[in-house]
Amino acid sequence: MSAERSAAPGQAVTLEQLAVALAFDPSAGATDRDTTVQNAVASVRSAHTFAELEGAEAGDVVLIAPGLQPGVPSYRFDLALGRMADGVAAIVGGDPSPTGRRVAARRGVALAQLRPGYDVASLAVLVRDLTSSDQQIELAGLELACRAADNCDDASQIEELLADVSASMGCRLALLRAKSSSNDLPIRVQGVVRKYLSVDVNADSSDRTLTPLMEIGRSHIARRIEALLQAEFDANELPDTTRSELINEILLNDPSTSADSVRRLREADFPVDGSHCAIRIDCHDPSTLLDGDIAVFRAQQRIAAATYEAVRETGGSWARAGTAHSVILVSSRPTPHGQLVAPEVSTAAERALEAADAIIDGLRIHVGIGGQHLGVAGLRTTVNEAATAVRSAREAGHPNQPHHFDRLGLSRSILQWAEIDGVRPVVYDVLAPLLAQKPRQAGESLATLRAYLDNGRNIAATAEQLHLHRNTVRYRVDRLRKQLSVDLDNPDDRLLVELGCRLVTSERDV
């Protein structure tokens, strides 16, 4: 993109007058020459390709776009410098090779960098008087927009900022949750895209396309919004982290030893005595989609941050806890039991899924929603129920959709049974000979055992279900009987093994 070239001869200025924004290379180009013969500045344009650089004309100050800067110290850049028109004022950005510097000096082109604190918008405002009257109006609006952005110092003022900028620039800017067009600018916090900044030209404008100055202004506003949202995130991170740690202590420790954590949560104004409803998100798949432990760890951190931010936007008081592979999101309100509306939590779970999906394409996660419960004991109960719902989702093979504990039916009863103290160790002890095998063999053994019991110990029906020969099934069953320390012909032992198979396959990737 480039600014219109409309400066009259008397309006041109020397590079010396732009020194407030540009840091010139004293060893290159026109800056070695007397200021009275330096090339005058008539317009500012940016170059995103070498072809655009070659098309620079007399009086241009050309800003090298970020995407082109890696190619500056190359023969292609040197060639583009030689093909520019005579009288180009300056090249801003990049670090040319010695050959490139010699070419610039021979053509009388100054080499410069933007000074810290300046950007394309700042530079455009400095050359406002060199442009036509129409552009003077547009640049004046850009200056007001930049000033409004610089004066906005709190994330709560972003909507007001967008209204002011929209009025001054003659276009409508909006902050959106989802991308509405390919021109929308992503707004990142902690490296995660949280929102998109879109811009529409007013309907009564004769030209509905974005002008270069509108593009410059939008980019400037987007970076300011990112800074404000990052500052807000940083301000909330410490108390959020402390609260998460306290909730983890309550969930992991014995109730008799968590009184101090409960007291500190109350002091932090967390409604620990109110109604609670938990969402649990389990994600074990990044390791199959990404290379390296560091990449997986960072992806899991981004998923945790993005899902937490997504549910917070739905309203209410939220807290985050969890482990390396699980995110626990708790909605808590200082209201009597029963006033926490379940559909609101379901909506929050859907938003969390969308946020997680935006992090990694093809991600498979399991989501469980616990029931609604009151007080500290209720906090533990809803988190345990959410974990049970996650296991049910995994067992049913239903990733990327919320599973509600209250809708589990028989599976709910089986998984509740597993939460009784002492049950899970007994189950795992009975099935230990199978689980000690290699994962593939363990999965084969459990699948055969479960199908055999589900089909009433009928070899033919089991073989049909597993698509195996009867002799193969009979061989496997005989081997399983020898491995297990229980009698499958005993009804009580058989029931324990059958329930155990359902539990283990829901909790382990076998």
C-alpha positions, 0 to 999 in steps of 0.5 A: 500500500502507498500514500497518494502522491500529491505534494507540490514542489513547495511542500517537500521537506528534507530528510533532516526534518524527519529525523525525529522519527527516523534513525539514519545510518550515518555511513550510507546514502544521502545522509553523507551529503549536504542537506540542501541536496538531499532528496525531498520527501513527498510521500510515505509508502510500504513495500511488501514485495521486491516488486513494490520496492522496485516501483518506488518513485522520486520523493518516496520514503519506503518502509520495508514491511516485516515480511520482506525484512528477512530478504533485505540482505540479499542480491534480490534486494540490491537489484531492487535498489538499482531499479528504483526511480531516481530521487527516492528519499529513504529506505526504512527497515532491514539491515542491507548487505555491504553491496546494498549499502553501496547501491543506496549511496550511489543512488542517493537513498538514505537508509534509516530505522524507525526510532523506538516509540514510533511506528508507521502511523506516527510517521504518516502523521509527521508528513501530513502537510505534504498531502492533499486536503482530503488526505489531510482530513484523513491524517488528522483523523488518524492522529486523533485515533492514535492519540485516543489509543495512547490515552487509553490505559485500561482494558475496561475502556476498550469499547470507548476507545473503539467508538472514538476511533470509529468516529475520528477515522470515518469507519467502524471498528469492532472487537469480535470473538470469531473471525468475520473476514480474512482482513480481520486482525488477530488480537493475541494475549499470551500468544493466544488469539483471543479476539479479532479487530475488524473494520468497515468503511461507512456505508455512505462512503463512495469507496467502501475499501480500506485506505492505506491510512485506515489500515495503518490506524487499525494496525496501531489500534490493534497493537494498543488493544493487545497491550491493554489486554495483556496488562489486564491478564498480568494483573489478574494472573497472580490472584488467579494462580493463588486461587487455583493453588488453593482450590487444588489443595482443597481437592487433593487434601483430606477435608480435615487438613484443608481448613486453612485453604478454605479460609484463604479462599474466603479472604480472597472473596471467592464464594467457596460457601456458595453453589458450584458446578465444575467442568473438566477438560482432559487433553492427552492428544497434543503429544500425537499432534506435536513434536517434542515435550516442550511444544506439548507443554506449551500447547497444554498451557495455551489450552488451559489459558484459552478455555479459562478465558472463554468461560470467564466471558460467559459471566459469573465467578470462575476459578481454574484448577487441574493437572498437567493433562486436565483443566478444571473450571469451576463456576461458583456463585454466592447464591443459595443452592439451586440458583446456578443455572445449568444451561449457562454452564453448558454454554460455557463448556461449548465456548471452552471447546471452541477455544481449545479447538482453535489452539490445535487442529484435530485436537481430541478432548473429553469434557465432563460437567458435574452436578450443582452442589453447595459449599466446600463439600459440594466443590469436591463433589462436583469436581469428582462428578465432572471427572466421572463424566469425562471417563464416560465420554472417553469410554463412549468414544465421544470426544469434543462434546460435553458429557453431563454427569446427571445424564449418564444413566447406568454408566453414572452408577458404575462410575459412582461405585468406583468412587467408593473408597477401596473399590478402585484398588481392588479392581486394579488388583484383580485385573493386574495380570492383564494390565501388566502386559504391553499396551496392545496386548492388554487392550486385546485381553480386556476387549476379549474379556469384556465381550465374553462376559457381555455375551453371557460367556457364549464363545460363538457370540463373542467370536461374532462380535469380535470378528474372530474365529471361535477357536481363537476366542476359545484360546484367548478365554482359556488364557485369561482364565489362567491369568486371573486370580478369580473364578469367572464361573462364580457370579460374584467374581464375574460381576466384579470383573465385568464392572472392572473391565468397564472402569479400566477401559474408561480410565486407561488408553487400552 
